[in-house]
Amino acid sequence: MTSFPLQKADPAANGIRTEQIERLFALIQRHITEGRYPGCQVALARHGRLLIERSFGQAEIGARAQAAADDTLWLLYSNTKVITATALWKLCEQGAFRFTDRVSDHVPEFARNGKRDITVLQVITHQGGFPNAQISKGGWLDHAELRASVADFSLEWTPGSRVHYHGLSAHWVLGVLIEALTGQDFRTWIRDQVLAPLGLAQDLFIGLTPAEDARVSTMYEPDPAGSGIRALAESNTETWRRSGAPGGGGYGTARGMAALYQMMLAGGTLNGVRLLSPRMLAYALRNHTGDRVDEFMGMPMHRGLGPHLRGTTPNVRGLGAIASPNAYGHGGVGTSYCWGDPDSGVSFAYITNNRIPDPWHSERLDTVSTLVHASIL
């Protein structure tokens, strides 16, 4: 097995206030004791070193109870969007397309239903106009059906006229685009051209094989009856695990996500391997939507081409109120958040296995991120 690309090092010796991290650990332990989620994993890295890697609680509860471990794989939900975006950054840098291209320039049948002029940039910044579109279930695994399904998407509003989070729909289109540009299954291309070169192919997955199933944490949700939690059926099926939904079906470890953000913070390199250029990252990780309100989130999200940025507005989902305006990251619905801070070189990942709705979800993310940001010297 390939060794992990970040070397372990002491947090205090690398400018991290350990008393703040102990507060974070205590908060997570309290959440688990309160029954907020069965398990959690966190990782913090800085300047190419892994300073914190810790697992808490249970990956699975009940008859097949299993403790969370450092190699446990967690459903990343929309953190997956950042992995998919990284693949597109690489393809753009290689000259395969431009973000200002129309999707239909590369997938001609996408022009159906008034979608001819939608650009890749509009899709990846949640301005495409089809936030609620769904692919056929057969398209999860049959990629010819997937391509036909996204071509049939219908518009809900004029592309570019709004910013409105597209939960899965936009990134199914981007998965089809990757396949059109490469001639390969998007899952295979991402693994071979992004994750494997970075040494992360055992930590981040777009589409699980049966060999990894034993490592996977079960996903839960609050029981509607108010009595604890229950397994979230739709997120634990074999079809979901195999599909590698490019907007929400990835799996990974916290250290894997922290390492991916370290690559960005280092200008495109990880452990001596260059994946991207600094100029490509500067283009991708800038605010392309200004202070326009994301109508789904109810606040400006300062969308980059994948992650979003903190900016200077009073509220922003996930990154934390006291984060640097330059910090960027993404979350996973009701469960998780991962980010990088270019001012300090710190990246952080927090992943849990219970999908909890707002307001508690966003409030705890703000507290978690504040504890970490306050630890950085």
SULQUIJO-V770267 format. One line per field, one symbol per residue. ss: DSSP state (@ for helix, = for strand, . for the rest). phi: phi as a letter, one per 40 degrees, with the letter a starting at -180 (. if undefined). A space follows every 10 residues. Layout:
# SULQUIJO-V770267
ss: ???
phi: ???
This chain:
# SULQUIJO-V770267
ss: ......==.. .@@@.=.@@@ @@@@@@@@@@ @@@.....== ======..== ========== .@@@.==... ..=====..@ @@@@@@@@@@ @@@....... .=@@@..@@@ @@@@....=@ @@@@...... ......@@@@ ..@@@@@@@@ @......... ..=.....@@ @@@@@@@@@@ @@...@@@@@ @@@@@..... ...===...@ @@@@@=...= ==......== =.@@@..@@@ @@@......= ==.@@@@@@@ @@@@@...== ..==...@@@ @@@@...... ..==....== ..=....==. .......... .......=== ==...===== =....===== ==.==....@ @@@@@@@@@@ @@@..=.
phi: .ccccbccac cccbgbcccc ccccdccccc dcccgcacaa ababbafgbc caaabbgbca bgcbdaccbc cccbccfcdd dccccdccdc ccccgcabcc ccdccbbdcc cdfgbdcccc ccccbgbcgb cbcbcccccc bccccccccc ccdbcbacdg cbbadbdbcc cccccccdcc cbgbddcccc ccbbccdcgb cbbbbbgccd ccdccccccb accdcgbgba ccdcbbcccc cccgdcbabc bacccccccd ccdcccghba fgbccbcdcc ccccbbccbf bccccccgac bfccchcbbc gbcdbacgch cccddccaia bbdgbaabab bccbgcbabb bbbbcbcccc dccccccdcc dcdcccb
